């Protein structure tokens, strides 16, 4: 993938914080293997002391906060620890669902190989779900996690039998346009590709408090793949 210009990703910036709209397929931090580019490295080329205050999964797009100095990093890290940061995600899920601020309170434990699972002996995990828009066979859902466990939203949606489109790890099949479009033709010798080549999860909004005590509210527009998916489902519903 062609690397974006870091400055083009910035949604908000002051003397202490930067909030970017993280593109999909770019890790927040160094991965275990290889030397692939990531958000933190790009941020440190922009401002030397940048630190990531939280992380988004590699495939997840959206609002990601970075601190520009150690005081700002401590300040926001404490807000995350005390569950004072509000994070709103949007997900496109399989099935038609009518969630009205529905709470899922199911503990999560991490397993080997970067997976997690629901488990009674895991760490407490809570997420609220609200339907934003229902389509013919899918739903656009707002997800508000209270805790920040690994793969929390993905696991809790699987628990609700509403797995995220493209999330093969947790029961979400790929979406193909041919399933909606009756006269969809693939060129001879070619295979139809999934409509979105990742799981359809986007961090749409981030709310936290700056060092001066003021509330910082940042909204992240959908990236192209997510936006086109939602528009297409609308068109065929």
C-alpha positions, 0 to 999 in steps of 0.5 A, a space after each residue: 500500500 502507498 503510505 499516506 502523508 502523516 499531515 493529511 491524516 490529522 483531524 485535530 492538533 494542539 500543543 499536547 495532542 494529535 488525533 488522526 484518522 488512521 487508515 486501515 491496514 496500518 498498525 498503530 505500533 511495531 508488530 512482532 515481526 518485520 519492519 513494516 511502517 506504522 503510525 507511531 513511526 510516522 508520527 515521530 517523523 512529524 514530532 519527535 516525542 510522539 507516543 500512542 495513547 491507545 491502539 486500534 487493530 491494524 484493520 480498524 480505521 478511525 480516530 486515534 490519539 497521540 501525545 506530543 509530550 510525556 505530560 500529555 501522555 500521562 494525562 490521557 493514559 490516566 483517562 483511559 485507565 479510569 474509563 473517562 475517554 468516550 470512544 464511539 465505533 461504527 460497524 457493519 454487521 450481518 443480519 438485521 438487528 434492532 439494538 437500543 443501547 443494548 449492553 453486553 457484559 461478557 468477560 474476555 480472555 486473550 488466548 495464544 496467537 493474537 486471538 481472544 475469547 469470551 470466558 467467565 474467568 476473563 477480564 470484565 468487558 462491557 459494550 453498548 450497542 445501538 442500531 443506526 441503520 438497518 438494510 436488507 441483510 445487514 445493519 450499521 451499528 454504533 458500538 460504545 465500549 466501556 472497557 478496552 479489552 482485546 477484540 472486545 467489540 468484535 467478540 461482543 457482536 459475535 455474542 449478539 449473533 451480529 458478526 462484523 462483515 469481513 471478520 472471519 476470525 469471529 464468525 463474520 463472512 465476507 460480503 460479495 456484491 453478487 449477493 445483492 446485485 442480480 445481474 452481477 457479472 465477473 469477467 471470465 477467468 476472474 474471481 469475485 473479490 470481497 466488497 471490503 477487504 477487511 472487517 468493517 469497523 471504524 472508530 468514528 468519534 473520540 472524546 477526552 479532556 485536554 491538559 487545560 481541562 477542556 473537552 476535546 471532541 473529534 469525529 473521524 469521517 469514514 474511509 472510502 471502503 467503509 463509506 462505499 460499503 454503507 452507500 451500496 447497502 443503502 442503495 440495495 435495501 
